[in-house]
Amino acid sequence: MINVRITRVSAQGAIVGFAVKGHAEYARKGWDIVCAGVSTVTFGTVNSIEELTGVVLDTSIDDGFLSGTLVPVEDPEVSAKIQLLLESMVVMLGNIAESYGKYIKIQQVII
């Protein structure tokens, strides 16, 4: 199962980080559409943040693991763009979970 953890500063507050851990095991390696979808959404979000805002998240990558932590951003417009991209990631992961809930779990944590 893939476990996704979204970290926020309050219940409806800004996302400050996320972590994705595990393998869906929906199908064999190379054919697992759940793993492929989650990887595409999460890595695509990290790459989009860097490409569209110039901000590089503090990331950690390993087999079956990706985490991203937002670094301090002074510009409110850039911060808003980053939040939009991160919220979009949450929506897309939620869409995957709606169809493949047996293989992905999303947890939102408030710090």
Biopython code that builds the backbone (N, CA, C, O; Angstrom):
import numpy as np
from Bio.PDB.StructureBuilder import StructureBuilder

atoms = [
    (1, "MET", "N", (0.840, -1.179, 0.000)),
    (1, "MET", "CA", (0.000, 0.000, 0.000)),
    (1, "MET", "C", (0.883, 1.240, 0.000)),
    (1, "MET", "O", (1.957, 1.257, 0.602)),
    (2, "ILE", "N", (0.413, 2.269, -0.683)),
    (2, "ILE", "CA", (1.095, 3.562, -0.682)),
    (2, "ILE", "C", (0.480, 4.407, 0.422)),
    (2, "ILE", "O", (-0.739, 4.563, 0.485)),
    (3, "ASN", "N", (1.314, 4.947, 1.285)),
    (3, "ASN", "CA", (0.871, 5.848, 2.344)),
    (3, "ASN", "C", (1.346, 7.254, 2.023)),
    (3, "ASN", "O", (2.537, 7.498, 1.829)),
    (4, "VAL", "N", (0.388, 8.175, 1.971)),
    (4, "VAL", "CA", (0.681, 9.578, 1.685)),
    (4, "VAL", "C", (0.393, 10.374, 2.946)),
    (4, "VAL", "O", (-0.664, 10.229, 3.559)),
    (5, "ARG", "N", (1.337, 11.209, 3.322)),
    (5, "ARG", "CA", (1.162, 12.073, 4.493)),
    (5, "ARG", "C", (1.332, 13.518, 4.031)),
    (5, "ARG", "O", (2.384, 13.906, 3.523)),
    (6, "ILE", "N", (0.270, 14.306, 4.219)),
    (6, "ILE", "CA", (0.281, 15.727, 3.883)),
    (6, "ILE", "C", (0.375, 16.491, 5.198)),
    (6, "ILE", "O", (-0.456, 16.292, 6.084)),
    (7, "THR", "N", (1.365, 17.355, 5.338)),
    (7, "THR", "CA", (1.562, 18.108, 6.576)),
    (7, "THR", "C", (1.140, 19.554, 6.363)),
    (7, "THR", "O", (1.603, 20.228, 5.443)),
    (8, "ARG", "N", (0.240, 20.017, 7.247)),
    (8, "ARG", "CA", (-0.293, 21.378, 7.190)),
    (8, "ARG", "C", (-0.022, 22.110, 8.500)),
    (8, "ARG", "O", (0.222, 21.488, 9.533)),
    (9, "VAL", "N", (-0.069, 23.454, 8.441)),
    (9, "VAL", "CA", (0.128, 24.245, 9.653)),
    (9, "VAL", "C", (-1.160, 24.394, 10.457)),
    (9, "VAL", "O", (-1.106, 24.735, 11.639)),
    (10, "SER", "N", (-2.320, 24.146, 9.841)),
    (10, "SER", "CA", (-3.608, 24.134, 10.536)),
    (10, "SER", "C", (-4.580, 23.340, 9.677)),
    (10, "SER", "O", (-4.234, 22.929, 8.570)),
    (11, "ALA", "N", (-5.800, 23.119, 10.176)),
    (11, "ALA", "CA", (-6.758, 22.268, 9.470)),
    (11, "ALA", "C", (-6.965, 22.687, 8.016)),
    (11, "ALA", "O", (-6.992, 21.828, 7.135)),
    (12, "GLN", "N", (-7.109, 23.952, 7.750)),
    (12, "GLN", "CA", (-7.271, 24.449, 6.381)),
    (12, "GLN", "C", (-6.067, 25.269, 5.950)),
    (12, "GLN", "O", (-6.124, 26.011, 4.970)),
    (13, "GLY", "N", (-4.976, 25.128, 6.693)),
    (13, "GLY", "CA", (-3.798, 25.958, 6.465)),
    (13, "GLY", "C", (-2.885, 25.460, 5.370)),
    (13, "GLY", "O", (-3.164, 24.482, 4.677)),
    (14, "ALA", "N", (-1.796, 26.166, 5.245)),
    (14, "ALA", "CA", (-0.826, 25.899, 4.189)),
    (14, "ALA", "C", (-0.192, 24.521, 4.343)),
    (14, "ALA", "O", (0.037, 24.038, 5.452)),
    (15, "ILE", "N", (0.077, 23.916, 3.218)),
    (15, "ILE", "CA", (0.826, 22.665, 3.187)),
    (15, "ILE", "C", (2.302, 23.018, 3.330)),
    (15, "ILE", "O", (2.816, 23.866, 2.601)),
    (16, "VAL", "N", (2.975, 22.370, 4.265)),
    (16, "VAL", "CA", (4.399, 22.630, 4.477)),
    (16, "VAL", "C", (5.269, 21.441, 4.084)),
    (16, "VAL", "O", (6.495, 21.545, 4.047)),
    (17, "GLY", "N", (4.627, 20.313, 3.792)),
    (17, "GLY", "CA", (5.397, 19.155, 3.376)),
    (17, "GLY", "C", (4.516, 17.970, 3.059)),
    (17, "GLY", "O", (3.316, 17.972, 3.333)),
    (18, "PHE", "N", (5.128, 16.961, 2.479)),
    (18, "PHE", "CA", (4.423, 15.717, 2.189)),
    (18, "PHE", "C", (5.434, 14.581, 2.136)),
    (18, "PHE", "O", (6.626, 14.795, 1.917)),
    (19, "ALA", "N", (4.936, 13.383, 2.340)),
    (19, "ALA", "CA", (5.764, 12.184, 2.211)),
    (19, "ALA", "C", (4.915, 11.082, 1.593)),
    (19, "ALA", "O", (3.747, 10.913, 1.944)),
    (20, "VAL", "N", (5.505, 10.346, 0.680)),
    (20, "VAL", "CA", (4.848, 9.230, 0.010)),
    (20, "VAL", "C", (5.746, 8.013, 0.205)),
    (20, "VAL", "O", (6.930, 8.038, -0.131)),
    (21, "LYS", "N", (5.160, 6.946, 0.754)),
    (21, "LYS", "CA", (5.972, 5.780, 1.094)),
    (21, "LYS", "C", (5.241, 4.502, 0.706)),
    (21, "LYS", "O", (4.036, 4.367, 0.921)),
    (22, "GLY", "N", (5.980, 3.579, 0.138)),
    (22, "GLY", "CA", (5.433, 2.259, -0.150)),
    (22, "GLY", "C", (5.164, 2.017, -1.619)),
    (22, "GLY", "O", (5.402, 2.872, -2.472)),
    (23, "HIS", "N", (4.664, 0.831, -1.885)),
    (23, "HIS", "CA", (4.305, 0.410, -3.235)),
    (23, "HIS", "C", (2.851, -0.055, -3.210)),
    (23, "HIS", "O", (2.411, -0.682, -2.246)),
    (24, "ALA", "N", (2.119, 0.250, -4.260)),
    (24, "ALA", "CA", (0.699, -0.099, -4.310)),
    (24, "ALA", "C", (0.492, -1.604, -4.395)),
    (24, "ALA", "O", (-0.429, -2.141, -3.780)),
    (25, "GLU", "N", (1.336, -2.282, -5.149)),
    (25, "GLU", "CA", (1.193, -3.713, -5.406)),
    (25, "GLU", "C", (-0.149, -4.031, -6.065)),
    (25, "GLU", "O", (-0.734, -5.091, -5.838)),
    (26, "TYR", "N", (-0.621, -3.093, -6.882)),
    (26, "TYR", "CA", (-1.831, -3.296, -7.673)),
    (26, "TYR", "C", (-1.560, -4.305, -8.791)),
    (26, "TYR", "O", (-2.413, -5.126, -9.127)),
    (27, "ALA", "N", (-0.364, -4.223, -9.354)),
    (27, "ALA", "CA", (0.053, -5.125, -10.429)),
    (27, "ALA", "C", (1.570, -5.288, -10.338)),
    (27, "ALA", "O", (2.227, -4.643, -9.521)),
    (28, "ARG", "N", (2.104, -6.142, -11.173)),
    (28, "ARG", "CA", (3.553, -6.369, -11.134)),
    (28, "ARG", "C", (4.301, -5.105, -11.562)),
    (28, "ARG", "O", (3.743, -4.221, -12.212)),
    (29, "LYS", "N", (5.568, -5.045, -11.182)),
    (29, "LYS", "CA", (6.410, -3.894, -11.497)),
    (29, "LYS", "C", (6.396, -3.640, -13.006)),
    (29, "LYS", "O", (6.532, -4.558, -13.816)),
    (30, "GLY", "N", (6.229, -2.382, -13.349)),
    (30, "GLY", "CA", (6.152, -2.005, -14.749)),
    (30, "GLY", "C", (4.736, -1.954, -15.293)),
    (30, "GLY", "O", (4.499, -1.383, -16.357)),
    (31, "TRP", "N", (3.794, -2.543, -14.573)),
    (31, "TRP", "CA", (2.389, -2.564, -14.986)),
    (31, "TRP", "C", (1.469, -1.947, -13.941)),
    (31, "TRP", "O", (0.251, -1.930, -14.119)),
    (32, "ASP", "N", (2.030, -1.452, -12.874)),
    (32, "ASP", "CA", (1.239, -0.949, -11.743)),
    (32, "ASP", "C", (0.798, 0.487, -12.005)),
    (32, "ASP", "O", (1.566, 1.429, -11.811)),
    (33, "ILE", "N", (-0.452, 0.642, -12.449)),
    (33, "ILE", "CA", (-0.951, 1.979, -12.795)),
    (33, "ILE", "C", (-1.147, 2.865, -11.572)),
    (33, "ILE", "O", (-1.099, 4.090, -11.688)),
    (34, "VAL", "N", (-1.364, 2.274, -10.411)),
    (34, "VAL", "CA", (-1.526, 3.082, -9.199)),
    (34, "VAL", "C", (-0.182, 3.704, -8.816)),
    (34, "VAL", "O", (-0.100, 4.904, -8.558)),
    (35, "CYS", "N", (0.862, 2.889, -8.782)),
    (35, "CYS", "CA", (2.204, 3.426, -8.488)),
    (35, "CYS", "C", (2.606, 4.464, -9.528)),
    (35, "CYS", "O", (3.147, 5.516, -9.190)),
    (36, "ALA", "N", (2.338, 4.160, -10.789)),
    (36, "ALA", "CA", (2.701, 5.092, -11.858)),
    (36, "ALA", "C", (1.959, 6.414, -11.706)),
    (36, "ALA", "O", (2.547, 7.481, -11.882)),
    (37, "GLY", "N", (0.679, 6.346, -11.383)),
    (37, "GLY", "CA", (-0.104, 7.567, -11.209)),
    (37, "GLY", "C", (0.383, 8.406, -10.044)),
    (37, "GLY", "O", (0.541, 9.620, -10.169)),
    (38, "VAL", "N", (0.621, 7.759, -8.909)),
    (38, "VAL", "CA", (1.091, 8.481, -7.720)),
    (38, "VAL", "C", (2.470, 9.082, -7.973)),
    (38, "VAL", "O", (2.729, 10.224, -7.595)),
    (39, "SER", "N", (3.349, 8.322, -8.606)),
    (39, "SER", "CA", (4.687, 8.840, -8.918)),
    (39, "SER", "C", (4.611, 10.034, -9.857)),
    (39, "SER", "O", (5.300, 11.033, -9.656)),
    (40, "THR", "N", (3.778, 9.930, -10.876)),
    (40, "THR", "CA", (3.637, 11.025, -11.833)),
    (40, "THR", "C", (3.125, 12.285, -11.156)),
    (40, "THR", "O", (3.644, 13.375, -11.393)),
    (41, "VAL", "N", (2.114, 12.141, -10.318)),
    (41, "VAL", "CA", (1.534, 13.303, -9.628)),
    (41, "VAL", "C", (2.546, 13.935, -8.679)),
    (41, "VAL", "O", (2.723, 15.153, -8.691)),
    (42, "THR", "N", (3.209, 13.133, -7.862)),
    (42, "THR", "CA", (4.097, 13.702, -6.840)),
    (42, "THR", "C", (5.384, 14.261, -7.437)),
    (42, "THR", "O", (5.777, 15.383, -7.118)),
    (43, "PHE", "N", (6.037, 13.495, -8.294)),
    (43, "PHE", "CA", (7.256, 14.009, -8.926)),
    (43, "PHE", "C", (6.931, 15.180, -9.843)),
    (43, "PHE", "O", (7.698, 16.139, -9.926)),
    (44, "GLY", "N", (5.797, 15.105, -10.529)),
    (44, "GLY", "CA", (5.375, 16.216, -11.379)),
    (44, "GLY", "C", (5.141, 17.485, -10.590)),
    (44, "GLY", "O", (5.454, 18.578, -11.062)),
    (45, "THR", "N", (4.595, 17.355, -9.393)),
    (45, "THR", "CA", (4.373, 18.526, -8.543)),
    (45, "THR", "C", (5.697, 19.137, -8.105)),
    (45, "THR", "O", (5.873, 20.354, -8.173)),
    (46, "VAL", "N", (6.622, 18.309, -7.660)),
    (46, "VAL", "CA", (7.944, 18.813, -7.253)),
    (46, "VAL", "C", (8.611, 19.535, -8.424)),
    (46, "VAL", "O", (9.142, 20.634, -8.261)),
    (47, "ASN", "N", (8.581, 18.915, -9.597)),
    (47, "ASN", "CA", (9.199, 19.527, -10.774)),
    (47, "ASN", "C", (8.478, 20.800, -11.201)),
    (47, "ASN", "O", (9.124, 21.762, -11.617)),
    (48, "SER", "N", (7.153, 20.822, -11.106)),
    (48, "SER", "CA", (6.381, 22.013, -11.474)),
    (48, "SER", "C", (6.679, 23.178, -10.545)),
    (48, "SER", "O", (6.809, 24.316, -10.996)),
    (49, "ILE", "N", (6.786, 22.903, -9.255)),
    (49, "ILE", "CA", (7.115, 23.966, -8.302)),
    (49, "ILE", "C", (8.455, 24.590, -8.667)),
    (49, "ILE", "O", (8.587, 25.814, -8.703)),
    (50, "GLU", "N", (9.438, 23.755, -8.937)),
    (50, "GLU", "CA", (10.760, 24.279, -9.284)),
    (50, "GLU", "C", (10.723, 25.049, -10.608)),
    (50, "GLU", "O", (11.267, 26.149, -10.703)),
    (51, "GLU", "N", (10.093, 24.481, -11.610)),
    (51, "GLU", "CA", (10.077, 25.089, -12.943)),
    (51, "GLU", "C", (9.261, 26.382, -12.986)),
    (51, "GLU", "O", (9.666, 27.352, -13.627)),
    (52, "LEU", "N", (8.113, 26.396, -12.306)),
    (52, "LEU", "CA", (7.198, 27.531, -12.413)),
    (52, "LEU", "C", (7.437, 28.634, -11.387)),
    (52, "LEU", "O", (7.011, 29.772, -11.586)),
    (53, "THR", "N", (8.123, 28.300, -10.282)),
    (53, "THR", "CA", (8.336, 29.314, -9.240)),
    (53, "THR", "C", (9.810, 29.567, -8.945)),
    (53, "THR", "O", (10.153, 30.582, -8.337)),
    (54, "GLY", "N", (10.678, 28.666, -9.364)),
    (54, "GLY", "CA", (12.097, 28.799, -9.060)),
    (54, "GLY", "C", (12.463, 28.321, -7.667)),
    (54, "GLY", "O", (13.628, 28.387, -7.275)),
    (55, "VAL", "N", (11.480, 27.839, -6.913)),
    (55, "VAL", "CA", (11.715, 27.360, -5.550)),
    (55, "VAL", "C", (12.009, 25.859, -5.605)),
    (55, "VAL", "O", (11.284, 25.093, -6.240)),
    (56, "VAL", "N", (13.074, 25.459, -4.934)),
    (56, "VAL", "CA", (13.453, 24.051, -4.874)),
    (56, "VAL", "C", (13.065, 23.517, -3.499)),
    (56, "VAL", "O", (13.584, 23.971, -2.480)),
    (57, "LEU", "N", (12.148, 22.548, -3.479)),
    (57, "LEU", "CA", (11.766, 21.927, -2.215)),
    (57, "LEU", "C", (12.937, 21.125, -1.661)),
    (57, "LEU", "O", (13.802, 20.667, -2.407)),
    (58, "ASP", "N", (12.951, 20.963, -0.349)),
    (58, "ASP", "CA", (13.902, 20.065, 0.293)),
    (58, "ASP", "C", (13.326, 18.658, 0.125)),
    (58, "ASP", "O", (12.347, 18.308, 0.784)),
    (59, "THR", "N", (13.925, 17.853, -0.749)),
    (59, "THR", "CA", (13.365, 16.542, -1.055)),
    (59, "THR", "C", (14.281, 15.415, -0.610)),
    (59, "THR", "O", (15.494, 15.578, -0.474)),
    (60, "SER", "N", (13.660, 14.274, -0.391)),
    (60, "SER", "CA", (14.375, 13.036, -0.117)),
    (60, "SER", "C", (13.729, 11.961, -0.991)),
    (60, "SER", "O", (12.507, 11.812, -1.011)),
    (61, "ILE", "N", (14.566, 11.216, -1.710)),
    (61, "ILE", "CA", (14.064, 10.215, -2.648)),
    (61, "ILE", "C", (14.790, 8.901, -2.405)),
    (61, "ILE", "O", (16.012, 8.863, -2.260)),
    (62, "ASP", "N", (14.017, 7.831, -2.366)),
    (62, "ASP", "CA", (14.564, 6.486, -2.255)),
    (62, "ASP", "C", (13.563, 5.547, -2.923)),
    (62, "ASP", "O", (12.504, 5.989, -3.369)),
    (63, "ASP", "N", (13.883, 4.274, -2.996)),
    (63, "ASP", "CA", (12.966, 3.313, -3.593)),
    (63, "ASP", "C", (11.661, 3.290, -2.807)),
    (63, "ASP", "O", (11.655, 2.964, -1.620)),
    (64, "GLY", "N", (10.571, 3.630, -3.455)),
    (64, "GLY", "CA", (9.275, 3.635, -2.791)),
    (64, "GLY", "C", (9.096, 4.770, -1.810)),
    (64, "GLY", "O", (8.238, 4.694, -0.931)),
    (65, "PHE", "N", (9.890, 5.825, -1.939)),
    (65, "PHE", "CA", (9.787, 6.937, -0.987)),
    (65, "PHE", "C", (10.114, 8.262, -1.661)),
    (65, "PHE", "O", (11.093, 8.378, -2.398)),
    (66, "LEU", "N", (9.275, 9.257, -1.393)),
    (66, "LEU", "CA", (9.531, 10.639, -1.793)),
    (66, "LEU", "C", (8.965, 11.542, -0.714)),
    (66, "LEU", "O", (7.809, 11.398, -0.316)),
    (67, "SER", "N", (9.777, 12.472, -0.245)),
    (67, "SER", "CA", (9.256, 13.490, 0.664)),
    (67, "SER", "C", (9.671, 14.853, 0.142)),
    (67, "SER", "O", (10.716, 15.006, -0.491)),
    (68, "GLY", "N", (8.843, 15.825, 0.416)),
    (68, "GLY", "CA", (9.136, 17.203, 0.041)),
    (68, "GLY", "C", (8.745, 18.126, 1.170)),
    (68, "GLY", "O", (7.642, 18.036, 1.708)),
    (69, "THR", "N", (9.651, 19.013, 1.526)),
    (69, "THR", "CA", (9.396, 19.996, 2.574)),
    (69, "THR", "C", (9.590, 21.376, 1.977)),
    (69, "THR", "O", (10.594, 21.650, 1.320)),
    (70, "LEU", "N", (8.621, 22.234, 2.213)),
    (70, "LEU", "CA", (8.675, 23.589, 1.682)),
    (70, "LEU", "C", (9.718, 24.398, 2.439)),
    (70, "LEU", "O", (9.755, 24.398, 3.669)),
    (71, "VAL", "N", (10.552, 25.077, 1.690)),
    (71, "VAL", "CA", (11.533, 25.984, 2.284)),
    (71, "VAL", "C", (10.857, 27.340, 2.473)),
    (71, "VAL", "O", (9.870, 27.622, 1.793)),
    (72, "PRO", "N", (11.356, 28.193, 3.379)),
    (72, "PRO", "CA", (10.730, 29.507, 3.574)),
    (72, "PRO", "C", (10.710, 30.316, 2.273)),
    (72, "PRO", "O", (11.706, 30.395, 1.554)),
    (73, "VAL", "N", (9.551, 30.911, 1.994)),
    (73, "VAL", "CA", (9.365, 31.726, 0.792)),
    (73, "VAL", "C", (8.851, 33.089, 1.238)),
    (73, "VAL", "O", (7.812, 33.183, 1.891)),
    (74, "GLU", "N", (9.579, 34.139, 0.886)),
    (74, "GLU", "CA", (9.222, 35.499, 1.313)),
    (74, "GLU", "C", (8.140, 36.138, 0.443)),
    (74, "GLU", "O", (7.306, 36.890, 0.947)),
    (75, "ASP", "N", (8.147, 35.848, -0.842)),
    (75, "ASP", "CA", (7.227, 36.477, -1.785)),
    (75, "ASP", "C", (5.842, 35.834, -1.680)),
    (75, "ASP", "O", (5.700, 34.642, -1.952)),
    (76, "PRO", "N", (4.798, 36.618, -1.283)),
    (76, "PRO", "CA", (3.460, 36.042, -1.122)),
    (76, "PRO", "C", (2.878, 35.486, -2.427)),
    (76, "PRO", "O", (2.124, 34.514, -2.394)),
    (77, "GLU", "N", (3.212, 36.082, -3.564)),
    (77, "GLU", "CA", (2.706, 35.569, -4.843)),
    (77, "GLU", "C", (3.310, 34.205, -5.159)),
    (77, "GLU", "O", (2.608, 33.303, -5.617)),
    (78, "VAL", "N", (4.591, 34.057, -4.920)),
    (78, "VAL", "CA", (5.260, 32.773, -5.153)),
    (78, "VAL", "C", (4.704, 31.728, -4.190)),
    (78, "VAL", "O", (4.447, 30.590, -4.583)),
    (79, "SER", "N", (4.521, 32.113, -2.942)),
    (79, "SER", "CA", (3.968, 31.205, -1.940)),
    (79, "SER", "C", (2.577, 30.725, -2.351)),
    (79, "SER", "O", (2.257, 29.546, -2.201)),
    (80, "ALA", "N", (1.752, 31.635, -2.866)),
    (80, "ALA", "CA", (0.400, 31.277, -3.310)),
    (80, "ALA", "C", (0.452, 30.291, -4.479)),
    (80, "ALA", "O", (-0.345, 29.355, -4.531)),
    (81, "LYS", "N", (1.369, 30.490, -5.403)),
    (81, "LYS", "CA", (1.519, 29.563, -6.536)),
    (81, "LYS", "C", (1.915, 28.172, -6.047)),
    (81, "LYS", "O", (1.387, 27.163, -6.513)),
    (82, "ILE", "N", (2.845, 28.137, -5.111)),
    (82, "ILE", "CA", (3.290, 26.852, -4.565)),
    (82, "ILE", "C", (2.130, 26.137, -3.882)),
    (82, "ILE", "O", (1.937, 24.936, -4.069)),
    (83, "GLN", "N", (1.360, 26.877, -3.090)),
    (83, "GLN", "CA", (0.219, 26.266, -2.408)),
    (83, "GLN", "C", (-0.803, 25.729, -3.401)),
    (83, "GLN", "O", (-1.371, 24.658, -3.189)),
    (84, "LEU", "N", (-1.039, 26.465, -4.481)),
    (84, "LEU", "CA", (-1.972, 25.999, -5.509)),
    (84, "LEU", "C", (-1.486, 24.678, -6.114)),
    (84, "LEU", "O", (-2.275, 23.752, -6.305)),
    (85, "LEU", "N", (-0.208, 24.596, -6.410)),
    (85, "LEU", "CA", (0.344, 23.362, -6.966)),
    (85, "LEU", "C", (0.260, 22.206, -5.966)),
    (85, "LEU", "O", (-0.072, 21.082, -6.345)),
    (86, "LEU", "N", (0.556, 22.475, -4.701)),
    (86, "LEU", "CA", (0.470, 21.427, -3.680)),
    (86, "LEU", "C", (-0.973, 20.988, -3.446)),
    (86, "LEU", "O", (-1.236, 19.796, -3.288)),
    (87, "GLU", "N", (-1.906, 21.934, -3.421)),
    (87, "GLU", "CA", (-3.322, 21.574, -3.256)),
    (87, "GLU", "C", (-3.813, 20.774, -4.456)),
    (87, "GLU", "O", (-4.617, 19.854, -4.305)),
    (88, "SER", "N", (-3.333, 21.118, -5.642)),
    (88, "SER", "CA", (-3.678, 20.353, -6.839)),
    (88, "SER", "C", (-3.173, 18.916, -6.717)),
    (88, "SER", "O", (-3.863, 17.976, -7.111)),
    (89, "MET", "N", (-1.972, 18.749, -6.172)),
    (89, "MET", "CA", (-1.432, 17.415, -5.942)),
    (89, "MET", "C", (-2.351, 16.619, -5.017)),
    (89, "MET", "O", (-2.624, 15.445, -5.266)),
    (90, "VAL", "N", (-2.826, 17.264, -3.950)),
    (90, "VAL", "CA", (-3.714, 16.588, -3.000)),
    (90, "VAL", "C", (-5.005, 16.158, -3.692)),
    (90, "VAL", "O", (-5.490, 15.050, -3.463)),
    (91, "VAL", "N", (-5.563, 17.022, -4.532)),
    (91, "VAL", "CA", (-6.784, 16.682, -5.269)),
    (91, "VAL", "C", (-6.538, 15.475, -6.180)),
    (91, "VAL", "O", (-7.339, 14.540, -6.204)),
    (92, "MET", "N", (-5.438, 15.496, -6.921)),
    (92, "MET", "CA", (-5.145, 14.386, -7.839)),
    (92, "MET", "C", (-4.913, 13.075, -7.094)),
    (92, "MET", "O", (-5.386, 12.023, -7.527)),
    (93, "LEU", "N", (-4.192, 13.132, -5.982)),
    (93, "LEU", "CA", (-3.995, 11.922, -5.185)),
    (93, "LEU", "C", (-5.323, 11.427, -4.623)),
    (93, "LEU", "O", (-5.564, 10.222, -4.553)),
    (94, "GLY", "N", (-6.182, 12.363, -4.224)),
    (94, "GLY", "CA", (-7.513, 11.996, -3.746)),
    (94, "GLY", "C", (-8.331, 11.313, -4.825)),
    (94, "GLY", "O", (-9.071, 10.371, -4.541)),
    (95, "ASN", "N", (-8.205, 11.776, -6.058)),
    (95, "ASN", "CA", (-8.907, 11.139, -7.175)),
    (95, "ASN", "C", (-8.422, 9.705, -7.382)),
    (95, "ASN", "O", (-9.218, 8.804, -7.644)),
    (96, "ILE", "N", (-7.120, 9.506, -7.263)),
    (96, "ILE", "CA", (-6.585, 8.145, -7.377)),
    (96, "ILE", "C", (-7.128, 7.282, -6.241)),
    (96, "ILE", "O", (-7.517, 6.135, -6.461)),
    (97, "ALA", "N", (-7.155, 7.830, -5.032)),
    (97, "ALA", "CA", (-7.638, 7.079, -3.868)),
    (97, "ALA", "C", (-9.121, 6.730, -3.994)),
    (97, "ALA", "O", (-9.550, 5.683, -3.509)),
    (98, "GLU", "N", (-9.902, 7.591, -4.636)),
    (98, "GLU", "CA", (-11.328, 7.290, -4.829)),
    (98, "GLU", "C", (-11.518, 6.021, -5.648)),
    (98, "GLU", "O", (-12.421, 5.230, -5.375)),
    (99, "SER", "N", (-10.683, 5.829, -6.634)),
    (99, "SER", "CA", (-10.810, 4.658, -7.505)),
    (99, "SER", "C", (-10.017, 3.448, -7.017)),
    (99, "SER", "O", (-10.387, 2.307, -7.295)),
    (100, "TYR", "N", (-8.936, 3.696, -6.296)),
    (100, "TYR", "CA", (-8.031, 2.610, -5.897)),
    (100, "TYR", "C", (-7.714, 2.679, -4.405)),
    (100, "TYR", "O", (-6.562, 2.514, -4.002)),
    (101, "GLY", "N", (-8.728, 2.922, -3.597)),
    (101, "GLY", "CA", (-8.558, 3.114, -2.156)),
    (101, "GLY", "C", (-7.913, 1.953, -1.431)),
    (101, "GLY", "O", (-7.343, 2.132, -0.355)),
    (102, "LYS", "N", (-7.996, 0.774, -2.001)),
    (102, "LYS", "CA", (-7.378, -0.400, -1.390)),
    (102, "LYS", "C", (-5.851, -0.325, -1.461)),
    (102, "LYS", "O", (-5.155, -1.036, -0.737)),
    (103, "TYR", "N", (-5.335, 0.546, -2.344)),
    (103, "TYR", "CA", (-3.901, 0.587, -2.618)),
    (103, "TYR", "C", (-3.215, 1.881, -2.191)),
    (103, "TYR", "O", (-1.990, 1.980, -2.247)),
    (104, "ILE", "N", (-3.993, 2.868, -1.765)),
    (104, "ILE", "CA", (-3.415, 4.154, -1.365)),
    (104, "ILE", "C", (-4.210, 4.731, -0.198)),
    (104, "ILE", "O", (-5.441, 4.722, -0.197)),
    (105, "LYS", "N", (-3.483, 5.228, 0.785)),
    (105, "LYS", "CA", (-4.097, 5.861, 1.955)),
    (105, "LYS", "C", (-3.500, 7.257, 2.087)),
    (105, "LYS", "O", (-2.283, 7.431, 2.028)),
    (106, "ILE", "N", (-4.376, 8.254, 2.266)),
    (106, "ILE", "CA", (-3.923, 9.637, 2.416)),
    (106, "ILE", "C", (-4.266, 10.113, 3.818)),
    (106, "ILE", "O", (-5.405, 9.994, 4.271)),
    (107, "GLN", "N", (-3.269, 10.651, 4.490)),
    (107, "GLN", "CA", (-3.435, 11.164, 5.852)),
    (107, "GLN", "C", (-2.995, 12.623, 5.866)),
    (107, "GLN", "O", (-1.935, 12.969, 5.345)),
    (108, "GLN", "N", (-3.823, 13.470, 6.467)),
    (108, "GLN", "CA", (-3.448, 14.874, 6.616)),
    (108, "GLN", "C", (-3.099, 15.106, 8.080)),
    (108, "GLN", "O", (-3.878, 14.784, 8.977)),
    (109, "VAL", "N", (-1.922, 15.667, 8.306)),
    (109, "VAL", "CA", (-1.402, 15.889, 9.653)),
    (109, "VAL", "C", (-1.261, 17.384, 9.879)),
    (109, "VAL", "O", (-0.758, 18.112, 9.022)),
    (110, "ILE", "N", (-1.707, 17.829, 11.033)),
    (110, "ILE", "CA", (-1.604, 19.246, 11.393)),
    (110, "ILE", "C", (-0.507, 19.394, 12.433)),
    (110, "ILE", "O", (-0.480, 18.682, 13.436)),
    (111, "ILE", "N", (0.409, 20.343, 12.174)),
    (111, "ILE", "CA", (1.492, 20.564, 13.136)),
    (111, "ILE", "C", (1.290, 21.871, 13.874)),
    (111, "ILE", "O", (2.102, 22.230, 14.727)),
]
sb = StructureBuilder()
sb.init_structure("model")
sb.init_model(0)
sb.init_chain("A")
sb.init_seg("    ")
for serial, (resi, resn, name, xyz) in enumerate(atoms, 1):
    if name == "N":
        sb.init_residue(resn, " ", resi, " ")
    sb.init_atom(name, np.array(xyz, "f"), 0.0, 1.0, " ", f" {name:<3s}", serial, name[0])
structure = sb.get_structure()
